[in-house]
Amino acid sequence: MLTILLAMLEDEEDQRKFLKLHTAYEQKLYRIALKILRSHELAEDAVQQS
C-alpha cells in the first residue's frame, strides 16, 4: 500500500515529505493501538490497515 501511495507522488521531495509524515504517525498509531489492544500483533495489524 505504501509503495502505491509513493508511486502516485511524482516529485521526490513530496515522496520524502510523505514518508516523514507516515513514519511519525505510524509510530504514534502503533503506541495507541497497543494500549487499546494490548497485543503487539493486533496493534501492528491495526496500524497496517489504517
PDB file of N, CA, C and O in Angstrom:
ATOM      1  N   MET A   1       0.818  -1.196   0.000  1.00  0.00           N
ATOM      2  CA  MET A   1       0.000   0.000   0.000  1.00  0.00           C
ATOM      3  C   MET A   1       0.865   1.264   0.000  1.00  0.00           C
ATOM      4  O   MET A   1       0.592   2.210  -0.740  1.00  0.00           O
ATOM      5  N   LEU A   2       1.886   1.274   0.815  1.00  0.00           N
ATOM      6  CA  LEU A   2       2.768   2.437   0.881  1.00  0.00           C
ATOM      7  C   LEU A   2       3.446   2.679  -0.463  1.00  0.00           C
ATOM      8  O   LEU A   2       3.590   3.824  -0.892  1.00  0.00           O
ATOM      9  N   THR A   3       3.855   1.617  -1.117  1.00  0.00           N
ATOM     10  CA  THR A   3       4.510   1.734  -2.418  1.00  0.00           C
ATOM     11  C   THR A   3       3.577   2.371  -3.441  1.00  0.00           C
ATOM     12  O   THR A   3       4.009   3.184  -4.259  1.00  0.00           O
ATOM     13  N   ILE A   4       2.321   2.009  -3.397  1.00  0.00           N
ATOM     14  CA  ILE A   4       1.330   2.574  -4.319  1.00  0.00           C
ATOM     15  C   ILE A   4       1.171   4.068  -4.065  1.00  0.00           C
ATOM     16  O   ILE A   4       1.130   4.862  -5.005  1.00  0.00           O
ATOM     17  N   LEU A   5       1.083   4.442  -2.810  1.00  0.00           N
ATOM     18  CA  LEU A   5       0.936   5.859  -2.479  1.00  0.00           C
ATOM     19  C   LEU A   5       2.157   6.660  -2.923  1.00  0.00           C
ATOM     20  O   LEU A   5       2.021   7.767  -3.444  1.00  0.00           O
ATOM     21  N   LEU A   6       3.331   6.109  -2.720  1.00  0.00           N
ATOM     22  CA  LEU A   6       4.548   6.809  -3.134  1.00  0.00           C
ATOM     23  C   LEU A   6       4.614   6.948  -4.657  1.00  0.00           C
ATOM     24  O   LEU A   6       5.078   7.966  -5.170  1.00  0.00           O
ATOM     25  N   ALA A   7       4.157   5.939  -5.367  1.00  0.00           N
ATOM     26  CA  ALA A   7       4.173   5.991  -6.831  1.00  0.00           C
ATOM     27  C   ALA A   7       3.256   7.088  -7.358  1.00  0.00           C
ATOM     28  O   ALA A   7       3.482   7.616  -8.447  1.00  0.00           O
ATOM     29  N   MET A   8       2.240   7.428  -6.605  1.00  0.00           N
ATOM     30  CA  MET A   8       1.307   8.474  -7.020  1.00  0.00           C
ATOM     31  C   MET A   8       1.944   9.860  -6.917  1.00  0.00           C
ATOM     32  O   MET A   8       1.502  10.803  -7.573  1.00  0.00           O
ATOM     33  N   LEU A   9       2.971   9.973  -6.103  1.00  0.00           N
ATOM     34  CA  LEU A   9       3.666  11.250  -5.943  1.00  0.00           C
ATOM     35  C   LEU A   9       4.823  11.304  -6.931  1.00  0.00           C
ATOM     36  O   LEU A   9       5.734  10.478  -6.868  1.00  0.00           O
ATOM     37  N   GLU A  10       4.792  12.248  -7.822  1.00  0.00           N
ATOM     38  CA  GLU A  10       5.808  12.322  -8.874  1.00  0.00           C
ATOM     39  C   GLU A  10       7.096  12.966  -8.399  1.00  0.00           C
ATOM     40  O   GLU A  10       8.176  12.585  -8.850  1.00  0.00           O
ATOM     41  N   ASP A  11       7.009  13.906  -7.523  1.00  0.00           N
ATOM     42  CA  ASP A  11       8.159  14.683  -7.058  1.00  0.00           C
ATOM     43  C   ASP A  11       8.855  13.952  -5.906  1.00  0.00           C
ATOM     44  O   ASP A  11       8.196  13.509  -4.965  1.00  0.00           O
ATOM     45  N   GLU A  12      10.177  13.826  -5.975  1.00  0.00           N
ATOM     46  CA  GLU A  12      10.938  13.158  -4.914  1.00  0.00           C
ATOM     47  C   GLU A  12      10.809  13.893  -3.585  1.00  0.00           C
ATOM     48  O   GLU A  12      10.797  13.265  -2.527  1.00  0.00           O
ATOM     49  N   GLU A  13      10.715  15.201  -3.634  1.00  0.00           N
ATOM     50  CA  GLU A  13      10.551  15.997  -2.407  1.00  0.00           C
ATOM     51  C   GLU A  13       9.216  15.658  -1.742  1.00  0.00           C
ATOM     52  O   GLU A  13       9.150  15.525  -0.521  1.00  0.00           O
ATOM     53  N   ASP A  14       8.163  15.520  -2.532  1.00  0.00           N
ATOM     54  CA  ASP A  14       6.855  15.142  -1.987  1.00  0.00           C
ATOM     55  C   ASP A  14       6.907  13.734  -1.395  1.00  0.00           C
ATOM     56  O   ASP A  14       6.309  13.482  -0.349  1.00  0.00           O
ATOM     57  N   GLN A  15       7.609  12.826  -2.047  1.00  0.00           N
ATOM     58  CA  GLN A  15       7.757  11.468  -1.528  1.00  0.00           C
ATOM     59  C   GLN A  15       8.483  11.482  -0.183  1.00  0.00           C
ATOM     60  O   GLN A  15       8.091  10.781   0.750  1.00  0.00           O
ATOM     61  N   ARG A  16       9.536  12.281  -0.096  1.00  0.00           N
ATOM     62  CA  ARG A  16      10.306  12.376   1.152  1.00  0.00           C
ATOM     63  C   ARG A  16       9.437  12.923   2.282  1.00  0.00           C
ATOM     64  O   ARG A  16       9.463  12.406   3.399  1.00  0.00           O
ATOM     65  N   LYS A  17       8.672  13.969   1.987  1.00  0.00           N
ATOM     66  CA  LYS A  17       7.785  14.566   2.990  1.00  0.00           C
ATOM     67  C   LYS A  17       6.718  13.575   3.435  1.00  0.00           C
ATOM     68  O   LYS A  17       6.411  13.473   4.623  1.00  0.00           O
ATOM     69  N   PHE A  18       6.153  12.845   2.471  1.00  0.00           N
ATOM     70  CA  PHE A  18       5.125  11.860   2.802  1.00  0.00           C
ATOM     71  C   PHE A  18       5.695  10.771   3.707  1.00  0.00           C
ATOM     72  O   PHE A  18       5.066  10.397   4.698  1.00  0.00           O
ATOM     73  N   LEU A  19       6.875  10.263   3.376  1.00  0.00           N
ATOM     74  CA  LEU A  19       7.492   9.220   4.200  1.00  0.00           C
ATOM     75  C   LEU A  19       7.768   9.711   5.616  1.00  0.00           C
ATOM     76  O   LEU A  19       7.605   8.961   6.579  1.00  0.00           O
ATOM     77  N   LYS A  20       8.182  10.959   5.744  1.00  0.00           N
ATOM     78  CA  LYS A  20       8.445  11.530   7.068  1.00  0.00           C
ATOM     79  C   LYS A  20       7.154  11.566   7.892  1.00  0.00           C
ATOM     80  O   LYS A  20       7.146  11.176   9.060  1.00  0.00           O
ATOM     81  N   LEU A  21       6.077  12.030   7.283  1.00  0.00           N
ATOM     82  CA  LEU A  21       4.784  12.063   7.982  1.00  0.00           C
ATOM     83  C   LEU A  21       4.288  10.660   8.303  1.00  0.00           C
ATOM     84  O   LEU A  21       3.805  10.400   9.405  1.00  0.00           O
ATOM     85  N   HIS A  22       4.407   9.774   7.349  1.00  0.00           N
ATOM     86  CA  HIS A  22       3.947   8.390   7.537  1.00  0.00           C
ATOM     87  C   HIS A  22       4.666   7.741   8.716  1.00  0.00           C
ATOM     88  O   HIS A  22       4.041   7.107   9.566  1.00  0.00           O
ATOM     89  N   THR A  23       5.975   7.905   8.755  1.00  0.00           N
ATOM     90  CA  THR A  23       6.767   7.310   9.831  1.00  0.00           C
ATOM     91  C   THR A  23       6.373   7.875  11.192  1.00  0.00           C
ATOM     92  O   THR A  23       6.215   7.127  12.157  1.00  0.00           O
ATOM     93  N   ALA A  24       6.218   9.173  11.267  1.00  0.00           N
ATOM     94  CA  ALA A  24       5.866   9.817  12.535  1.00  0.00           C
ATOM     95  C   ALA A  24       4.503   9.350  13.041  1.00  0.00           C
ATOM     96  O   ALA A  24       4.352   9.031  14.220  1.00  0.00           O
ATOM     97  N   TYR A  25       3.527   9.309  12.164  1.00  0.00           N
ATOM     98  CA  TYR A  25       2.188   8.932  12.603  1.00  0.00           C
ATOM     99  C   TYR A  25       2.029   7.433  12.781  1.00  0.00           C
ATOM    100  O   TYR A  25       1.222   6.994  13.600  1.00  0.00           O
ATOM    101  N   GLU A  26       2.778   6.641  12.034  1.00  0.00           N
ATOM    102  CA  GLU A  26       2.709   5.192  12.190  1.00  0.00           C
ATOM    103  C   GLU A  26       3.145   4.798  13.600  1.00  0.00           C
ATOM    104  O   GLU A  26       2.524   3.939  14.225  1.00  0.00           O
ATOM    105  N   GLN A  27       4.197   5.415  14.094  1.00  0.00           N
ATOM    106  CA  GLN A  27       4.684   5.115  15.433  1.00  0.00           C
ATOM    107  C   GLN A  27       3.671   5.526  16.497  1.00  0.00           C
ATOM    108  O   GLN A  27       3.458   4.798  17.466  1.00  0.00           O
ATOM    109  N   LYS A  28       3.053   6.677  16.321  1.00  0.00           N
ATOM    110  CA  LYS A  28       2.037   7.135  17.280  1.00  0.00           C
ATOM    111  C   LYS A  28       0.814   6.229  17.248  1.00  0.00           C
ATOM    112  O   LYS A  28       0.286   5.858  18.297  1.00  0.00           O
ATOM    113  N   LEU A  29       0.363   5.874  16.053  1.00  0.00           N
ATOM    114  CA  LEU A  29      -0.790   4.984  15.928  1.00  0.00           C
ATOM    115  C   LEU A  29      -0.506   3.626  16.568  1.00  0.00           C
ATOM    116  O   LEU A  29      -1.373   3.046  17.221  1.00  0.00           O
ATOM    117  N   TYR A  30       0.706   3.130  16.377  1.00  0.00           N
ATOM    118  CA  TYR A  30       1.064   1.839  16.962  1.00  0.00           C
ATOM    119  C   TYR A  30       1.000   1.898  18.483  1.00  0.00           C
ATOM    120  O   TYR A  30       0.453   0.994  19.115  1.00  0.00           O
ATOM    121  N   ARG A  31       1.547   2.942  19.069  1.00  0.00           N
ATOM    122  CA  ARG A  31       1.521   3.060  20.539  1.00  0.00           C
ATOM    123  C   ARG A  31       0.091   3.128  21.068  1.00  0.00           C
ATOM    124  O   ARG A  31      -0.227   2.514  22.086  1.00  0.00           O
ATOM    125  N   ILE A  32      -0.760   3.864  20.387  1.00  0.00           N
ATOM    126  CA  ILE A  32      -2.160   3.970  20.810  1.00  0.00           C
ATOM    127  C   ILE A  32      -2.864   2.631  20.656  1.00  0.00           C
ATOM    128  O   ILE A  32      -3.576   2.188  21.558  1.00  0.00           O
ATOM    129  N   ALA A  33      -2.665   1.987  19.509  1.00  0.00           N
ATOM    130  CA  ALA A  33      -3.297   0.684  19.266  1.00  0.00           C
ATOM    131  C   ALA A  33      -2.823  -0.346  20.282  1.00  0.00           C
ATOM    132  O   ALA A  33      -3.612  -1.171  20.743  1.00  0.00           O
ATOM    133  N   LEU A  34      -1.560  -0.306  20.631  1.00  0.00           N
ATOM    134  CA  LEU A  34      -1.021  -1.252  21.608  1.00  0.00           C
ATOM    135  C   LEU A  34      -1.660  -1.041  22.978  1.00  0.00           C
ATOM    136  O   LEU A  34      -1.967  -2.010  23.672  1.00  0.00           O
ATOM    137  N   LYS A  35      -1.860   0.203  23.370  1.00  0.00           N
ATOM    138  CA  LYS A  35      -2.513   0.485  24.655  1.00  0.00           C
ATOM    139  C   LYS A  35      -3.942  -0.048  24.664  1.00  0.00           C
ATOM    140  O   LYS A  35      -4.409  -0.578  25.673  1.00  0.00           O
ATOM    141  N   ILE A  36      -4.622   0.096  23.550  1.00  0.00           N
ATOM    142  CA  ILE A  36      -6.022  -0.331  23.473  1.00  0.00           C
ATOM    143  C   ILE A  36      -6.134  -1.850  23.341  1.00  0.00           C
ATOM    144  O   ILE A  36      -6.913  -2.484  24.052  1.00  0.00           O
ATOM    145  N   LEU A  37      -5.356  -2.425  22.431  1.00  0.00           N
ATOM    146  CA  LEU A  37      -5.496  -3.848  22.101  1.00  0.00           C
ATOM    147  C   LEU A  37      -4.658  -4.765  22.976  1.00  0.00           C
ATOM    148  O   LEU A  37      -4.966  -5.950  23.107  1.00  0.00           O
ATOM    149  N   ARG A  38      -3.597  -4.226  23.580  1.00  0.00           N
ATOM    150  CA  ARG A  38      -2.704  -4.977  24.466  1.00  0.00           C
ATOM    151  C   ARG A  38      -2.112  -6.224  23.807  1.00  0.00           C
ATOM    152  O   ARG A  38      -1.907  -7.254  24.449  1.00  0.00           O
ATOM    153  N   SER A  39      -1.847  -6.100  22.526  1.00  0.00           N
ATOM    154  CA  SER A  39      -1.230  -7.185  21.774  1.00  0.00           C
ATOM    155  C   SER A  39      -0.397  -6.565  20.661  1.00  0.00           C
ATOM    156  O   SER A  39      -0.898  -5.770  19.866  1.00  0.00           O
ATOM    157  N   HIS A  40       0.871  -6.935  20.613  1.00  0.00           N
ATOM    158  CA  HIS A  40       1.752  -6.383  19.584  1.00  0.00           C
ATOM    159  C   HIS A  40       1.261  -6.759  18.186  1.00  0.00           C
ATOM    160  O   HIS A  40       1.270  -5.934  17.272  1.00  0.00           O
ATOM    161  N   GLU A  41       0.837  -8.004  18.032  1.00  0.00           N
ATOM    162  CA  GLU A  41       0.391  -8.461  16.717  1.00  0.00           C
ATOM    163  C   GLU A  41      -0.869  -7.728  16.268  1.00  0.00           C
ATOM    164  O   GLU A  41      -0.959  -7.289  15.121  1.00  0.00           O
ATOM    165  N   LEU A  42      -1.839  -7.596  17.165  1.00  0.00           N
ATOM    166  CA  LEU A  42      -3.083  -6.907  16.820  1.00  0.00           C
ATOM    167  C   LEU A  42      -2.841  -5.418  16.556  1.00  0.00           C
ATOM    168  O   LEU A  42      -3.448  -4.836  15.657  1.00  0.00           O
ATOM    169  N   ALA A  43      -1.967  -4.817  17.328  1.00  0.00           N
ATOM    170  CA  ALA A  43      -1.648  -3.399  17.137  1.00  0.00           C
ATOM    171  C   ALA A  43      -0.981  -3.187  15.789  1.00  0.00           C
ATOM    172  O   ALA A  43      -1.302  -2.236  15.076  1.00  0.00           O
ATOM    173  N   GLU A  44      -0.060  -4.062  15.443  1.00  0.00           N
ATOM    174  CA  GLU A  44       0.614  -3.936  14.152  1.00  0.00           C
ATOM    175  C   GLU A  44      -0.374  -4.103  12.998  1.00  0.00           C
ATOM    176  O   GLU A  44      -0.328  -3.357  12.019  1.00  0.00           O
ATOM    177  N   ASP A  45      -1.270  -5.089  13.120  1.00  0.00           N
ATOM    178  CA  ASP A  45      -2.290  -5.277  12.087  1.00  0.00           C
ATOM    179  C   ASP A  45      -3.199  -4.063  11.958  1.00  0.00           C
ATOM    180  O   ASP A  45      -3.536  -3.648  10.850  1.00  0.00           O
ATOM    181  N   ALA A  46      -3.591  -3.498  13.087  1.00  0.00           N
ATOM    182  CA  ALA A  46      -4.482  -2.344  13.077  1.00  0.00           C
ATOM    183  C   ALA A  46      -3.826  -1.145  12.381  1.00  0.00           C
ATOM    184  O   ALA A  46      -4.478  -0.434  11.617  1.00  0.00           O
ATOM    185  N   VAL A  47      -2.546  -0.928  12.649  1.00  0.00           N
ATOM    186  CA  VAL A  47      -1.835   0.200  12.038  1.00  0.00           C
ATOM    187  C   VAL A  47      -1.672  -0.034  10.541  1.00  0.00           C
ATOM    188  O   VAL A  47      -1.820   0.897   9.749  1.00  0.00           O
ATOM    189  N   GLN A  48      -1.372  -1.251  10.153  1.00  0.00           N
ATOM    190  CA  GLN A  48      -1.195  -1.544   8.732  1.00  0.00           C
ATOM    191  C   GLN A  48      -2.496  -1.363   7.968  1.00  0.00           C
ATOM    192  O   GLN A  48      -2.476  -0.999   6.792  1.00  0.00           O
ATOM    193  N   GLN A  49      -3.620  -1.609   8.613  1.00  0.00           N
ATOM    194  CA  GLN A  49      -4.908  -1.470   7.950  1.00  0.00           C
ATOM    195  C   GLN A  49      -5.399  -0.022   7.910  1.00  0.00           C
ATOM    196  O   GLN A  49      -6.289   0.317   7.130  1.00  0.00           O
ATOM    197  N   SER A  50      -4.818   0.819   8.748  1.00  0.00           N
ATOM    198  CA  SER A  50      -5.287   2.206   8.783  1.00  0.00           C
ATOM    199  C   SER A  50      -4.671   3.054   7.700  1.00  0.00           C
ATOM    200  O   SER A  50      -4.969   4.245   7.603  1.00  0.00           O
TER     201      SER A  50
END
